[in-house]
Amino acid sequence: MQWVKVLGGVVGAAALLGLGIIVGHFAIPKGADSPAPSASASQDLDREILKTVIEQLDANRIRENLRELSKEPHLATSPRDEVLVQLLLQRWQDPQSGLDSARTTEYEVLLSFPSEEQPNRVDVVNSTGAILFSCRHSEENLTGEQGGPNVVPPYAAYAPPGTPQGPLVYANQGSEEDFKELQNKGVKLQDSIVLTRYGGVGRGAKAVNAAKYGVIGVLVYTDPKDINDGKSLPNETFPHSWCLPPSGVERGSYFEYFGDPLTPYLPAMPSSFRLNSDNASGFPPIPIQPIGFKDAQVLLCNLGGNLAPADWQGGLGCNYNLGPGFRSNGTFPEDSQVNVSVHNRLELRNSSNVLGIIRGAVEPDRYVLYGNHRDSWVHGAVDPSTGTAVLLELSRVLGTLLKKGTWRPRRSIVFASWGAEEFGLIGSTEFTEEFFSKLQERAVAYINVDISVFANATLRVQGTPPIQSVVFSAAKQISAPGSSGLSIYDNWIRYYNRSSSVYGLVPSVGTLGAGSDYAPFIHFLGISSMDIAYTYDRSKTSARIYPTYHTAFDTFDYVNKFLDPGFTSHQAVARTAGSVLLRLSDSLFLPLNVSDYSETLRSFLQAAENLRVPLEQHNISLGPLVTAVEKFEGAATSFNQRIATLQEGTSDPLQVRMINDQLMLLERTFLNSQAFPEERYYSHVLWAPRTGSVATFPGLSNAYSQAENTGHKPAAWAEVQRQLSIVVAALEGAAATLRPVADL
């Protein structure tokens, strides 16, 4: 799931922000209610407040939030997007239910849009250039919501303009392996147009891989086998079911990195240095255009050439051939070609983040961040408005308690609505670039609730190991939707579970890639992060994501009718995320369990043991890695014992502060900015992208696979040794961070 999650008055807002949420001095307005009586140095989580919050989160209010948020398309920087900026400000400045402060700031970022004057086209043309068939320029207007003037036509954001023409080839999912397979089968790729399916590799990677083989243009579609469990007929798809209709087209960003393309590692302020867009990296090298599967069927079912492999076949009701070109007895003459006309343009636009702040009573300089992006490709009812609807309801309940003077958190809470996420996590990345040092010093954790409801079966959580315990604690104390009588935790364990060497059978918590706004927080800043949602039963569907993802059919009625009719799953996510938020912001000791990293490290070490023999053949020893893992395990055990001892007695505030800082900073110890120089923003040595086949530390796995594939060159094995040393140093640093602070 890939996946994806800003502010006005640049100089003034930046100064306020810097002196405010980041320095921790957002002043409480005069006349504001004083902190609750329990706001002392020993303040701990108030179970009654937690119960009150959970009870007051209202499913009907979430429903109405979603109705308002998704009633019109709100593409990043569009007029409707700016209307929603004002809506968030209004809610967070409300006298009865608002927060202590709400601010916006703007970043000037490079976005990509289709040309209104020259729509993108995909045509089949004969040898004289006459058009024989044209793919749809827009989706079918099935509910009256797909034909409005603010519905952006399907396009591949950041795809370069161009009008390539050539014979058509089917390239499956457009992976490197797929193109090698075509090459091995003798399929001519030079100067061809390839048709690919979504899935397998990232959007932009399809064009990058294709260009290496001389391909001049790429088409991409969603196959009903991958998204609809094979259903493709109009009467069995939306609006009759949750399945993607034949004209549905997934929009998306094809930019390889995240953040503003022109200001890597710098906030996109007007004064910042900008790359020339012609020299910026990460854009697709050749034109690419998405189409619906009804149009793909016309192209694919008329292809000539040899039969595609069995695992390349899909759900369009015909045999998929490889091409190049069309078959002799089909709809089009054999020498017909496909013309792809892309007229996208790049524009600098001002995109807004919105921040709402509740100032902490005891530790205002420690921040628990809770965020979601605001922008969508069209109406965006599921993505991202299910998350924003939950965000608004949770902030309303907490804001009401705050304004009544009955509650104030121990630590500061920062609610964030990120801008331009769909174009590459831009708002959140620019925020982390602008406040890199302060966030690294003071951010406790980041909670992401982007798509809050994919479907209504079970909770789904992704995150770093230390967050597992706080999520489990929250999920055990909240009832799951429906009549099962189970807790969210017990319901979750029925659908997604794993066997833990420490805890036995527990719910499975996924890892964090780069699919939403948590990415810069974990990979760039090393802040403990999580993503929370409700999702579907994998035993009942093979859909890679909810079917109307990034299409004009992702509407309020789609959610209301098919995903969560009673909005009880939305309420369940709000309750779970709200409980996690309160536990992180109010608990005396941060509820992060560092020992849960030991299982991950031990599993990585066991996988690395499979490489022991070939490594030793190149004089590379795993001994230091074994020792480093053992040191971490010992330090984590001793650290937990110290916490337990402090909890038994009267806690010295300074001792509590030191322990919490160790908990907060542990994740940072796994960062190494030199570990992956080829990967922009990725510096976490445990969670960087792994391209190697061995499920161990990503740098070690990647380097080992590279060394094996390059003829055992000494330089390649030296990189294996370097990556091993980087991991060892990170683990040694993590263990040192957990030892008593006086022990240098």
N, C-alpha and C positions, 0 to 999 in steps of 0.2 A: 504494500500500500504505500503507494507512494504519495511517501510522502510526503507540505506543504505545506504555515500558520504566519501614530505618526503624527506628526504633531505640527501646529501652525505658529508663526512668529519665530523665525529661526534664531536670531541672536538672543532675544529676550527669553524665549522659552528654553533655549539651551542653558542659559545661565540659571534660570529657576530650577530646571531639572537637575543640573549639576549640583546646585546648592541644596536641592530638595531631596528627591528620592535617593540620589546617589550619596550625598554627604550625610543624609539622614536628618536634615533639619527642615522638613516640611512643617511649617508652623501650623498649629491648630488655630483656626480662626477665633478671634476674640468672641467670647460669649459661648464658645462651644462647651459641651458638657465635659466635666472633668473626668479623668479615668475612673473606672469602677473601683470600689474599695479594695478589691483583691489585687490591684495592680502594684504589688510590692516586689521586692527583689526575689522573693521566694514563690512568686506567682506560678502556678502550674495549671494544666488543662482543667477547666471547669466542666465536669460531666453534665451538669444541668444545662449550661449554655450550649454544649454540643447537642444534647437532646432537643433543646428548643430550636436550634438551627435546622436540624434534620426534619423536625415536625413541620416547620413553617415553609419549607421549600415546596412550592405549589405547582403541580403538573399543569393546571389550567393556565396559570400565568406564563409558564414556559411555552405552552401552545400559542398564546397570544403574542408573546415575544417573537416567536418564529413566524407567525403570520405577518407581522409588521416588517421584520427584517427581510423576508423573502418575497414581498409582494411585487417588487420590481427588480430587474437586473441591476447589479452593482459591481461592474467591472472596476478594477483598481483605478483611482483618480477620476472616475466618471462623476457627473453631478449627483447621482444617487449615492455613490460611495461617500461623498462629502456630506450629504444629508444624514447618513448614518453616523458620521463623526459627531455631528451636532446632537444626534439622539443620545449617543453614549455620554457626551458631556452633560446634557440635560439630566439624564438619569443620575449621574455621579455627583451632580451639584444640587440635587433635590434637597430642600430643607428638612424633609421628614425621613428620607431613606438614602440620602447621598453619603458620600465619603468625606474624609477630611479635605481632600484636594483632588482636582482633576485638571489635567493639562494636555495640550496637544503639541506636537512638534512636527516639522516637515523635513523630508529629505528629497533632494532633487535627484531622481533616479532615471535610468534609461529603461524604457519599456518598449514593447513591440506591438503593433496593431496592423490589421489588414487595411488595405486601401478602400475607402468608400467609393472612389471614382473608378477603380479597376478591380473588381472582385476577383479573388483567386478562382482558377478554373482547372478542371481535369477533363480532358476530352480524348476520345478515340478518333483519330483522323486517318483518312486513306492516303494513298500515294500522291494524290494531287493536293492534299491539305484540307479537303472537305471534312467537316465534322460529322461523324457517324453516330456518336453518342456523347452525352455530357453528364457528368455526375452532378448531383444536386448542389446548389450554392448555399442552401439553408435546409434546416430540418423541417419535416412536415408539421404543419400547424394543427396538432391533434386536439389541443384543449383551449385554443385561443391565446395561449401564452408564448408560443414559439415564433410568432410572426411580428412581434412588436418592433418598433424602430430602435430600441436600445438593446436588442438581442444581437450580440456580436456574432458574425458568421463563423463557422468552424475554420480554424487556422492553426498553424504551428507557430507559436510565439518564438521570435528570434530566428526563424528560418529566413535565409537570405532571399531576395527577389531573384527571379530568373524564369526562363521559359524553355526548359529542356524538353527534348522530344526523342523517343527511342522505342525499341521493342520492349515489351513487358516481360518481366521475370518474376516468379514467385519466390520469395526468400524467407518464408516462415516468419520467425520473430526478429530477423535482422541481427542476430548475434554473430560474433566473430566465427563461431563454429558453424553456423548456418552458411555463411559465405564460403568458408573452406569446403564445406560439403558440396556446394554448387560448383565450385572450381574443380574439385576432384571428379565430379560427374561430367565435366567438360562443358558446362553451361556457360555461354559467352556472356560476361557481365559488362565488359567495356562498352560505354556509351548506351547503357540500358536504363530503363526505369524499373525499379523494383517495387513490388507490392508486399508489405509486411503486416503482421498482426501485432497488436499491442500485447505486451507481456514479455517475459524472458529477460530483457535488458531495458534500460531506461530509454525514454523517448529519443533524446538527442543521440544516444549511442547507435541507434539504427542508422542514422545518416553518417556518423563518423565511420562506422564499420563499412558501410556501403561505398563510401568515397575511396577507401583504400583499394577497392577492386575495380575502380574506374566507372562506377555507377554515377549517373549524372542527375538523377532525381529519385525521390522516395515517396511512396504512398503508404499510409498506415490506416488500418481499420480495426474494429473490435469484432472478433469472431463470436458468433452465438454459442459455439462450443465452450468458449472461455468465460463468457459472462452470463449466458442465459440457460445454461444446462441444455444447450441444443435447440431451445425454442427460437423460432425465427418468423413465424407467421404473424400478420397484423392482429389476428383475433386472440393470440396467446401472449402478446406483449403489451406494454403500456399503451393505452390506459386501462387495459383489461387485467393486467398483472404488473408485478414490479419489474418485469423483464424489459430490456432495452428494445425499443421499436426499430424497424429496419432502417429508418433514416437517421437514427441517432449517431452523433459524432462526438467523440471525446476530444475536447480542446486540451491544451496544456502548454507548459513552457518546455522548450527544447534546449534551454541554456544548460550547460554542463555543470556549472558551479552554483553556489548560492550567494546571495547578496547582490548589490548593485554591480552590473558588469564593468562599469568604468572606474570604480573606486575600491578595488580589492584592498582589504585591511585598513581602509580609511572610511570614516563616516561620510555619507554623500551630502555634505554641506556645500553651499555655493562657493566657499573659499577653498575647497579641497582640490587637489590635483586630480585631473581626469585623464584616463587613457583616451587616445583617439579610437573611435569605434571601429575603424578599419583595422586597428592593430590589437584590439581586445580579443582575448581567447575565450573559448567555451561556447561559441556559436556553432550551429550546424554548418558544415562546409559546403553543402549542396541544398537546393530547394527541397522542401518536404511539405506534404499536405495531407491532413487526415480526411477520410471519407466514411460514409455509412456502409453497413454491411450489405444493404440492398444493392448499392452501386458496386461494391467489391464483388458481389456475386456475379454481376454481368461480366466483369473483367475476368475473374478467376475461373468461372465455369466455361469460358471460351478459350482459355489458354491451351496452347499446343505443347509440344515437347514431351518428355518422359513423365511418368507418374511420380508425384512427390512421395517421399518416405511416409510410412504409416503414421508416425508421430507428428507429421506436418499436416495431416488431413484435419479438416474442421467440420463445421456444422451448417454449411451452405447448400447441402443437398446435391453435391456433385463431386466427382473426383477432382482433386487439386493436382494439376500438372505444373511443371516447372517453367515451361517456356524455353527459350525466348519466342515471343510472338504468339499469334493466335492460330488455332487449329483450322484445318482446311474446310471442315464441314460445319463451322460455327456461324455465329451471327455476323462476324466481320471478315473481310478479306484477309488472307494470310499475311499480306505485307502491311496491314494496318499498324499504326504505332500509337503510343499514348503521349499526349502533350500535357505537361504540367506547367501552369502559369501562376506564379506566385508574385504578389505585388506588396508584400509586407513592408512597413516602414518603421524606423526607429525614432523614438521621440523622448526628449527629456521632459519629465512630468514631476510635479510636486505631490508626494504621497505622504499621508498623515498616519502617525501612531497616536493612540489615545491612552493615557495612563491615569488610573484612579488609585489614590493612595489612602491607606489607613495607617496612621502613625502608631508605632509600637509604644507601649507604656513603660517598659523596662529596658528593652534593647531596640531603640528606634533605628539603630545603625545596622541591624540585621534584617535582611529582606527575604520574604517568601514571595516568589513571583508566580502568578497564575495568568496564563495568556491563551489567546486564540486569535487567528487572523479574521479580518472583517470582509475582505474583498472576495468576489466570486467570479466565475466565468460568465454565468448568466444569472438566474434567480438564486442559485446556490442555497436551496433550502436545507439539504443535507450538509453540503460542504460549502461554507463553514457555519451556516446559520444555526444548525442544531447546537453547535458549541457556543456560539454567541448568545443564543437564547438561554442556555444554562448559566453562562457567565453573568448575564444581566439579573437573573433570578437570585443567584447566590450573592451577588453584590448588593441586591435590594434587601435581602434578609439580614445580612451583616450590617449594612448601612443603617437599617432601622434600629437594630440593637445599639449601634454606636450613637445615633442621635438621641436615643432615650437615656443614654448615660449608664446603661446596665452592663456594658462590656467594652473592653478595649484590649486588643491582643498584646501579648508580651512583646512580640517582634512586629516589625512593619510588614504590611501586606501590600503588594503592588499588583493591581489588576491591569492587564495590558490588552489592547485591541490593535493588532499589528496590521499594517498596510502592505499591499502588493505581495502577499505571500505566494499567490498563484504564479507569479513571474519568477520565483526562485527565492522564497523565504527572505524577501528584501527588507521589510520593516524590522523584523526581529534581528537580522544580521547587522543592519546599520546601528541599531540600538546597542548591540554588544560591542561593536567597534567603537562607538562614541564613548562608552563607559566601561571599557575593558578592565582597567585597573580596579576601579571601585567595585564593580560586580564581582571580580575575582576575590577581592578582599572581604566582601560583605554579603554576598548572596548565599542563602542557606540551601535553597532548592528551587527548581522550576517545575511547575505543574502545567502541562499542556492538555487542553480539552478542545481539539479541533472539530472533527466530526464526532459529536458525542454519541450518535446513534446510527450505526450501519444497518442494524436490525435489532430484533427484540429478544434474542435467546439468552445471552450471557454477557458478563463483564469481560473485557479484554484490556489488559494492561501491558505496556512496554516500559522498560526503565532499567536503570542501573541497579545492581544487587542490593545496595543499602536501603533502597526505598521499598523493598519487598515487605519488610516487617510492618511498616506503617500502613501500607495498602491492605495487607491481610487483616490487621487489627480493625481497620475501618469496615472492611467488607464483612467481617464476622458479626458485626453489630447492627447491620441494616438488612431488612427483609427484602428478598428478591421479589420483583413484580410477579403477579399471577397468584395462583391458588396452591402452589406447592408447599407453602409453609417453610421453605428453606431460606437460609440467609443468602445474601449475594455471594458470600464465600463458598458455601456448600453447593449452590447452584453452579458457580464457576468451575468448581473442581470436577463436576460431572462432564463438562465439555472440553476443558483444556487442563491437563494435569501432567505432572512429571514426578518421578520418584527421586526424592532428595535423600542423600546419605545422612543428613542431619535430622530432617523433620519427617521423613516418610513421604506419603503421598500429599502433594501440595498443588495448588493451581500453578500453571505455567505462566511465567512473566517473560514476555518477549524482549528482545534487545532493540536498541534505538539506532535506526539508520539515518536517513536524511529526508524523511517523508513529510515533515512538518516543522513548526517553529522551534521545537526542542533542539534541533540540530546545532545551531551556533552555541547554545548554552552548554551542551555536553561536549561536543567535539572541539570547539574553539576555546571555551572558558573553563571546562572541567567542573561544571556545576551539576550536582546530582539532579537528575531529571526523570520525568515520567510522562506518559501519554495515556489517558484514560478514556474508554469508550464502551458502549454496548454493541454487540455484534451478533452474527448469525451462527447457526448450527452448521458446522462444516460437514456433518454427515448428511445434510439435506441439500447442499448446493456446493458446486465447485467454482462458483463465481469468484474471480480474483479480487473484486471489490463490489460495492453495490452497483447494480447495472446501469443506472442513469448518470453515473459519475461524469462530471464536467460537461454535461449536455444541457440542452434547453428543456429537458423533461424533468430536471431536478427541481421540483416545485413543492409548495406547501401541501397541495393535495396529494402528491406522491408520498410524502412523509405521513400525512394524516390518515391515508387510506391503507398503505401497504407496509410501512416500516414500524410505526408505533401509534396505532389508533388512539389509545388512551393516554399517550405521553407518559406512561409509567416507567418506561425505560429511560426517558430523559430525566425523570425525577430520580431514578435510581443512580444515574451518573452524577446528578447534582448532589445527592446525598453522600455518595462515596467521595467525590472530589472535595466536597465541603468538609467532610470529616477529616480527610487527609490534610486539607489546608489548615484547619483549626489545630490539629495535632502538631503540625510543624510550626505553627506560629505561637501556640500557647503552652506547649509542654516545657517543663523546666529543663529537662534534658532532651535534646533533639532525638526523636524516635527513628534514628537511622542506625541500622545494625551492620557495623563494619565486618563482622565475622561472616556475613553472607557473601562477601567477596571471596572467602576462602574456597568455597565450592567451585566458583568460576575458575579461580587460579589453579586449583587442583585438577580440574577437567582439562584445562589448557596444557598443564604439565604432562598429564597422562597421554594426550595426543602427541605432544612433542617427543615423548619417549619412543614413539614409533620411528622417529628419525635418528635415534641414537647411533645406530651402526653407520649409516652414510655420513653423518656429521663427524664421527670419530675418524673416518677415513680421510677427512680433510682437516684433522687436528682441531676439531671444534668440540668442546666438552659441554655437556649439559649440567655438570656438577654445580657451577655457580647458580644456575637457574633453580635447581633443586633446593639449594641452601637458601636462596632468596625467598622462595615460596614458604619454606619452613619458618623462616624468620618472620614473615608476615603473619602466618597462622599463630605463632607464639605471641607476637605483639598484639594481635587482635584479641586473643583470649585474655591476656593480662589487662588490656584496656577495658574490656567488658567487666572484669572483676573489680576494677577500680570504680567504675560507674555504680556497680551494685553496692559497693561499700559506701559510697557517698550517698546513695539513695536511702540507706538504712539510718543514717544519722542526720543531723541538722546540716544542711548543705551550705557551705561557704560560697557566697555569690561569685567570688573570684575563681574558686575551684570549678564551679559549674560553668563559668564563662570559658575557662581554659579547655575543659572537656568538650564543650560545644564547638569551640573553634577547631579542635582536632577532628571532630566529626564532620564539620563543614568543609575543612580543607583537604580531607583525605582524597577526594576525587581529583583535586588539582595535581596531586603528586604523580598521577599517571599521564600527565601532559609532557610532551617533548616536541618543541616546535621544529626540530631538525629531523624528526623520525621519518616524516613522509613529505619531503620537499616537493614531490610531484602532485600532491593532493592538497588543493587549496582549503584552508581552514581545519583540516583534519590533523589533530596533534595528540589525540588520546590513544595511547599505545595498546589499549585493550579493545577499543571499539571502532578503530579505523576500518575502512573497507578491506575485506579479505578476498583476494582473488585466487590465492593458493588453495589447493584441494585438502590440505590438512587443517582440521578444526582446532588450531592452536592460536597463539598470539599472532595477530594479523601481519605484523611486520616480519616476523620469523617465517610464517607460512608463505607469504608472498615472495620473500627473498629466496627461500628454499626452492619453490617451484620455478622461479626464474633461473636459478643456478642449474637445476636439473634440465631445463629446456635450452640452455645456451652452451651445451658441450663442455660443461665442467670447467669453465674459464676461471682462473684464480681470482679475478676481480669480482665475479659473481659470488664466489664463496666468501670473499672478504666482506661482502655486503651481508651475507648470512651472519657472520661473526659480529658485525656492527649492530644488526638488529637484535641479536641475542643480548648483546651488552646493553643496549637501550632498555630492554625489558628488565634485565637484572637491576640496572640502576634505578628504574622506576619502582620496582618492588622493594628494593633497599630503602628508597626514600619514603615509601608508604609505611613501611615498618617503623622507620625513625619518627615519622609524624605521629604515630600512635603511642610511642613510648612516653613516659612522663616528661613534661616539658622542660624540667630541670636537667634531664639526662641528655646532654648534647652528643 
